[in-house]
Amino acid sequence: MRRLLLIGIALLLVSLIWSSGCADPDVEEVEAIEEVNDVEEKGTIMVGWAQEPDTLNPLTTYYIQGFIVARTMLYDTLISYDENLDYIPWLAGSWEVSEDGTSWEFDLVDEVYWHDGETLTAEDVKFTVEFIQDAEIPGAMALVDNIESVEIIDETNLKFHLYQADALTKENMANLWIVPKHIFQDVPLDEAVLFDNEPPVGSGPFEFVSWDRGDIMVFEANENYWRDATQSEGVIFKLFPSVETMVLALQRGEIDIIGQEVPVHAVDGLEEDENIEVLVEPGTYFKEVSINVSDFGKQNPALKDQAVRQAMLKSIDKERLVDLIHLGYAEPAVSIVPPALGEWFNEDIVPYEFNLDKAANKLDEAGYTDRNDDGIRESEDGTRLEIELQVLDRWPEEMRAAELISDWWEEIGIKVTLGSMDGDTICSLIYPDYEQDMFLWGYESRADPDFILGIMTTNQIQNFNDCGYSNPEYDELFKQQRLEADPEARREIVWEMQEMIYEESPYIVLYYMDAIGAYRADVLEGVHPSIGGMISQFNPEALRPISKEK
């Protein structure tokens, strides 16, 4: 039995021992605990995180943690990113593009093997594209919907024929996880979206060992990885009930690294520890209040009124939230495209001034007044401005932000009921009937603005579009930016789309988050930071080159 499997079993056994409340463990239990305590001596990196993936199927995952596991552990893409989010060759060692931009020929690197020993070939790439298209997998369709056909030239060469030239082929290929044909070909197309892919077989630097949901996920080094060998024997992700307990585990040496979830109030204390290194990187993640603006949903109908949403936007002091809630480790936001994306971020958007009087006047002009002196506004048809705001429960600091926001809104006559829910429960409210009023959560952009702009398109309703926003003009601009080959002309379209979202406010984007990570400098070396954090969906080198010595 492989070493990491024993570690995973030992950790699971310890978890069961502790949860059972037994006071006198027998000899076998003591031995299991000793194995867990001996993990560090075996060259295994212990990673802490506060949320685990939704699935190990890279084609259907929606959670950031799912993308992280795909990028850093299990799978490869034709193209990838460097630490500045520039595109670099990956499985495709090189490529050529036809003069008209409609033909892309990829030359795959040699001797790439799946974790089960089978060879990865051009047939796997072709299959991946066609499997997504035939199964119409929602989250992945945008990556391949412009591919008309895939031509196999030989075992390591293939050509994509596109319907039309576009600006996104590199970005799409940096997010298209290549999956093994010999495994996925047995999945019925009508079951593809629900396929859990366990155990996963990839081509990445680590092989899957086990996943005890709600506790640990275990990987071991892939000795046959096509790039340089890993410097650790494996990786164990440990789930914590809160970021506070995760930070405490890092301080005690029970884990080795937190990739990007260090809470701001813990930074000073960690920096005082000579054995811990804190890294603050530009983030591509923002937190927002998502407002249900759908035509078919079951929300308070007043939320469909743009004037109401703009009044709510004008009555949030984002600067204060950044300083008070995030201690300056964030930036007040205006756009769904974060500044980390460089020129794609619309720096010309002028944010509304925080002004409760002007916000109240906006509601007056829209016909919402307090008609019975109870402090709550209502429209002429009797719709009362009473709303529910749900907050993701793993962020206690954001509940404090929500309390401040609700106080400001109540000052202008909007009554707010706050709730705290886990991600699955929030999603159950959204899909399929859009029963929510609004919720506070977050989104992480990809390196190109297409993805984050795409979540607001009509065809992403019931998928990434969790607010139900639909605007034909916006949809048309989205299509245009995809096809615009001139970067400057495309940038103008992308900037216009950001202005449209800010004005119509289906999202109130609160702040862009810094990616704050920390690691045990006394046991780790070779940490590879990048935009988005040490361990992120952009960083394929995140854990592979890190060595650990005791």
TACOR-V693306 format. One line per field, one symbol per residue. ss: DSSP state (A for helix, B for strand, O for the rest). phi: phi as a letter, one per 30 degrees, with the letter a starting at -180 (. if undefined). burial: # if it has 24 or more other ideal C-beta (glycine too) atoms within 12 Angstrom, else .. Layout:
ss=???
phi=???
burial=???
This chain:
ss=OOAAAAAAAAAAAAAAAAAAOOOOOOAAAAAAAAAAAOAAAAOBBBBBBOOOOOOOOOOOOOOAAAAAAAAAAAOOOOBBBOOOOOBBBOOBBBBBBOOOOOBBBBBBOOOOBOOOOOBOOAAAAAAAAAAAAAAOOAAAAAAAOOBBBBBBBBOOBBBBBBOOOOOOAAAAAOOOOOOOAAAAOOOOAAAAAAOOOOOOOOOOOBBBBBBBOOOBBBBBBOOOOOOOOOOOOBBBBBBOOOAAAAAAAAAAOOOOBBOOBOOAAAAAAAAOOOOBBBBBBBBBBBBBBBBOOOOOOOOOAAAAOAAAAAAAAAOOOAAAAAAAAOOOOBBBOOOOOOAAAAAAOOOOOOOOOOOAAAAAAAAAAOOOBOOOOOOOOBOOOOOBOBBBBBBBOOOAAAAAAAAAAAAAAAAOOOBBBBBBBOAAAAAAAAOOOOOOOBBBBBBBOOOOAAAAAAOOOAAABOOOBOOOOOOAAAAAAAAAAAAOOOAAAAAAAAAAAAAAAAAAOOBBBBBBBBBBBBBBOOOBBOOOOOOOOOOOOOOOOOOOOOBBOO
phi=.dedddddddddddddddddidcbddeddddddddddceddcicdcccbcacddacdddbdcdedddddddcccbbbdbbbcdciddbdbeddaabcdddicbbcccdddhcbddcjdddbedddededddddddhdedceddbdccdabcdcadbbabcccdadbccddddddbcddcdddcddddeedcddcddhbddbcbddbcdcabceibbbcbbdddcddceddcbdlbbccdcdaddddddddddidbcacdacddddcdeddddddcbccbccecccbcbcccdcddcdcdedddddeddddddddccddeddddddchidabecbbdcdeddidddddddcddddaddddddddeddjcbddbhcicdbdddjdddcbcbcbdddcddddddddddddddddcjcdbccbbbdddddddddccchdddabcbabcdcdcdedddddcdddcdibdddcidbbeddedddddddcdddedddedddddddddddddhdccddaccdccbabdddbcbidcdaejjdcbdccdcecdcdcbbc
burial=..############.................#..##..##.########################################.#.#.######..#.....#.#######..####....##############.#.###########..#.#...#######...################.##..#....##.#.#..#############..########.###...###########..#####.###.############.##..#.....###################..#.####################..##..##..#############..###..#.##.#.#..##.##..#.##......####...#############.###.######.#########.######..##.###..#########################.############..##.########.....##.#############################.##.#######################..
